[in-house]
Amino acid sequence: MYCLCNCNVNIMFLLSGAVAAVIILFLLACAQCMATFQSTKTQYTMGKRVATSYMTLQPYSKIQCAVKCLDEKRQGRCSYAGYNAPTQKCYLSNDNQNELLETADGDFGVFYSDIEGRFRE
């Protein structure tokens, strides 16, 4: 009987981990859907980086970086968010399109979210 109970506990622990993973994936999908639902489009351009940033966040995923910039934009901040994939750094910036820097390093990219659903480029 002890082995049976111990096995049940291990199975429940694995199931709870699987449920947590499903919940995390669901929440990430919701974050993406929220941007679409609210008529917001986000564009990611590789090979560019922001010149200045007012906030650096790490470790952040690309999705987290885009969502954070969008949230900040709704409060009147963050025109672009720079992202460095290997370091998982997110750079929130008030730079305009003309201030973005070209880079040959494919590890860098820039997010732009337009709340009205139009791109400036």
Helices and strands as residue ranges (DSSP letters): H 2-37, E 41-46, E 48-49, E 55-57, H 62-73, E 80-84, E 89-93, G 97-99, E 101-102, E 108-114
